Amino acid sequence: MSENSNSKISLLAAIAIGIGGMIGAGIFSILGVVAQAAGSAMWLSFLIGGIIALFSTYSYAKLGAKFPTAGGAVEFLVQGWGLGAMSGGINLFMWIGYIISIALYAQGFSAYCLTFFTTTSSPLLSKCIAAGIVLFFTLVNMLGAGLVGKAELFIVIVKVSILVLFAAVGLFFIHPENLSPSNWNGVEQIFFGAGVLFIGYEGFGLIANAAANMDNPQKNLPKALYLSVLIVIAIYLAVSITVIGNLSINKIHSSGDFALAEAAKPFLGELGFKLIAIAALFSTASAINATLFGAANVCYMIARDGELPKSFARTTWHGATDGLIITTSLVIVFILFFDLAGVTMMGSGTFLLIYAAVNAGHLKILSQTGANKSLVMISLVLCLVLFCILEIYTFKHSPTAVYTMITLLIGSFIVERILRLKRV
């Protein structure tokens, strides 16, 4: 989607894109993993992740107000590191991260969708539903940024309303003993939980990709960033406390991808399960919509800067780019032919590394953005510390995920180098 698009995204729509990108499959599918790690301190993991996200939000707000483009972090990396190997490799890595994230969101959508029809679904049917929802939102993105924003606003209102209802009612039924500090796990496990669920916060960066399509981005972009992250932190805290208060840690873990829906059963019965399943469908759908929008803009900007073939930035039907079509095609390849469960754990690590790179680049251009050096430095350190904790813990339990992320990171720099040599 080019920067010349005439469609405009309102402040509310931009906030919706941020919330849509954050409250996706994560809150519905990783609660079991986080609960097993942090115990009843799961809510604290959500709070830690939110605080770290807020520091990066400050950096993004300053950068986005100074460089309001469709590329978001792509432009930030270029401005900070220059148009070279560092920015090029990280940008390609970020694009791959978005592709994997969309595939994971689509898989989450399919899993909850099938709960309405069958208890024993076939893998083929699941993959077809996942591919179908990606194709649907690709069409929405083709119709312009304005429609993306309006669709996101509607979807977010529905899913946030359901989650708020779940938390508001569920808080009256919690068992206080479930929240006792005696059930907390160690500090390392709590921070690991924060690292795993950071993928539930990384979507705020998608707002920066909408800057080129926003009215008065210098004013509205920071507002949208801060408000969306604060709203999501509040929702995550309320939801996580409700889940812990209504289910034992063992029950949360055994419920797998449906822990949040299971937590609604004690006080809302089977209707509660279905209600949360509906919220999950809207959540994963909005995450697909918002992330496709961001990924297409990232692809466009990378190609414009010569870090992907120029054809990726070519505008086709109704202002959509070939980059959007290629992104969708790669997402569907991941859905159809890869075991997505094997790379889920690397999602948070990928974006923690990207945010660290953005913050490090920001330190080089503080004079242009007027940002506070100490706040940007704290953001950089927090991202790196959480990244290290996450990778060490992940390596102990799922070394394949770490190897996969390292391979993709190295591969991104190799591809960038090959493309750079071809341009010489």
Secondary structure, 3 states (H helix, E strand, C coil): CCCCCCCCECHHHHHHHHHHHHCCCHHHHCHHHHHHHHECCHHHHHHHHHHHHHHHHHHHHHHHHHCCCCCCHHHHHHHHHCCCHHHHHHHHHHHHHHHHHHHHHHHHHHHHHHCCCCCCCCHHHHHHHHHHHHHHHHHHHHCCHHHHHHHHHHHHHHHHHHHHHHHHHHCCCCCHHHHCHHHECCHHHHHHHHHHHHHHCHHHHHHHHCHHHECCHHHHHHHHHHHHHHHHHHHHHHHHHHHHHHCCHHHHHHCHHHHHHHHHHHHHHHHHHHHHHHHHHHHHHHHHHHHHHHHHHHHHHHHHCCCCCHHHHCECHHHCEHHHHHHHHHHHHHHHHCCHHHCCCHHHHHHHHHHHHHHHHHHHHHHHHCCCHHHHHHHHHHHHHHHHHHHHHHHHHCHHHHHHHHHHHHHHHHHHHHHHHHHC
